[in-house]
Amino acid sequence: MNKIYENREMMKSNFHLKKDIETDQSKKMPQPPLQKPFDENAERIKLPEFGEEIILDNSLLNCLKKRRSHRKFKDESLSLEELSFLLWSTQGIDEIRGDNYASIRPVPSAGARHPFETYLLINKVDGLNMGIYRYLPLTHELLFLFNEEEMVDKVEKITFRQKFVATAPVLFIWSCIPYRGEWRYSIASHKAMLLDAGHICQNLYLASEAIGCGTCAIAAYNQEEADALVEIDGQEEFVVYMSPVGKIEQ
């Protein structure tokens, strides 16, 4: 793992020249867990089932045609069912294969490695207190992490004064745990991780359109402060993408 970390060069094209690196999978090392461990005593919220009643536009063609980035949201909260649908659409688990070897989800990922974790800044969701949460895809639950005063101001500063990002009803914050992919593909996994992040966010765009919401992919943020916001180390796990979601005018 140390040698992999030394060669973690995102967006480089010379990974195919480094043939001296064995994968940890080939060395029979245990694979990383499908989901980051958490404190079992922490507060968890079971997400509700969702049905077609929350879908306003069931036409994939229409959702593709309407797909736009939205930076203005109505002053309305999301329901817990709507949030449940968005989380399932982006990182929910439909099937686990083998002995926790691979997870099958609505989004593709190279080798079914799914190296991402989903954090949320909740501002306006029915039934939820404001604060930072983490999605637990294995059980389709939310893990409450913390809340603090002036959270909106803090996030606005982190995202270079993009106020709509900090004040949206929900802000999706995706982190990457590179070793999940490196375990199987070594440094060749880095290109795939970049592609996989796009798959997740595109699903959020389409799922949002289906329920009368909008979103806007965000890559402009202070890296160190974003990592600190969700209390991750910035090396073995780091923020890679954000996307605020809210109701839009139809």
RAFEN-V343459 format. One line per field, one symbol per residue. phi: phi as a letter, one per 30 degrees, with the letter a starting at -180 (. if undefined). Layout:
# RAFEN-V343459
phi->???
This chain:
# RAFEN-V343459
phi->.dddddcdcdicccdddccdcddddddiddddddbddadddddbbddddbbddddcbccdddddddebdccbbddbdcdddddedddddcbdccaccidhdbccbdcdaeihdhdccccbcccbbeicddkcbbdcddchbccdcabbdhddddddddchidedddceebcdbccccededdecchddddddddddddddddddedddedcicbbadbbcadddddddechbdibdaadbabadbadbdc
